[in-house]
Amino acid sequence: MLLEVRNIRKKYGEQLVLDGVTLSYDKGVIVGLLGPNGAGKSTLMKIVTGYISPDEGSVLVDGEMPSLATSRIIGYLPEHNPLYLDMFVKEYLEFVGGMYKLDNIRQRVENVIDEVGLTPECLKRISQLSKGFRQRVGIAAAIMHNPRLLILDEPTTGLDPNQLVEIRTLIKRLGEQRLVIISTHIMQEVEAVCDEVVLLDHGRIVASGSKNQLLEEYGSIENLFHQVTK
């Protein structure tokens, strides 16, 4: 199993943010992580990536606890895409490739630019790009080292309808050979992209299962959301 999360609990001060979260998935699956604001989605993603530690429970990525070793198989795009706006697209991606000490970085940059559809904009500064193309740069950076686990926190926030369709298509393609976990509050996005759904509320998993099964039971992801969240 590529990802195993076992009974995770996390508190910030007196606030319990995650309470007994358990899930496991292998590659080739796109998981939609849903929940109201403050449900614990971003905290769970940060624990899986190793950015923060749980108070209780454990996370195993390819059989190991999150560490420098597992970071090489995890790609992460935070909600607030951290880009160096003064850098050119290729320059930035070469910089990211250098941090991972990749071989043949320039060829890898060309491959990733093609994979995420950045070719028309690849010679521009990042500051000159639209929100949609900046998101593509963020995704490109997240997959530079060809991770098997890709975590995307609100990857389509603020995109126009055309950009939404293009980024969703890209995510579906990236999920063919990887485990992809997407945090989102957009119900239609889950229906359009995801294979599995995990719904968090007040730090607990209140519903989970295959998208198709949940759609059959509730009619829509929106109905599921409103029926099981408080």
Stockholm file with secondary structure:
# STOCKHOLM 1.0

chainA/1-230         MLLEVRNIRKKYGEQLVLDGVTLSYDKGVIVGLLGPNGAGKSTLMKIVTGYISPDEGSVLVDGEMPSLATSRIIGYLPEHNPLYLDMFVKEYLEFVGGMYKLDNIRQRVENVIDEVGLTPECLKRISQLSKGFRQRVGIAAAIMHNPRLLILDEPTTGLDPNQLVEIRTLIKRLGEQRLVIISTHIMQEVEAVCDEVVLLDHGRIVASGSKNQLLEEYGSIENLFHQVTK
#=GR chainA/1-230 SS CCEEEEEEEEEETTEEEEEEEEEEECSSEEEEEECSTTSSHHHHHHHHHTSSCCSEEEEEETTBCSSTTGGGGEEEECSSCCCCTTSBHHHHHHHHHHHTTCSSHHHHHHHHHHHHTCGGGTTSBGGGSCHHHHHHHHHHHHTTTCCSEEEEESTTTTCCHHHHHHHHHHHHHHTTSSEEEEECSCHHHHHHHCSEEEEEETTEEEEEEEHHHHHHHHSSHHHHHHHHCC
#=GC SS_cons         CCEEEEEEEEEETTEEEEEEEEEEECSSEEEEEECSTTSSHHHHHHHHHTSSCCSEEEEEETTBCSSTTGGGGEEEECSSCCCCTTSBHHHHHHHHHHHTTCSSHHHHHHHHHHHHTCGGGTTSBGGGSCHHHHHHHHHHHHTTTCCSEEEEESTTTTCCHHHHHHHHHHHHHHTTSSEEEEECSCHHHHHHHCSEEEEEETTEEEEEEEHHHHHHHHSSHHHHHHHHCC
//
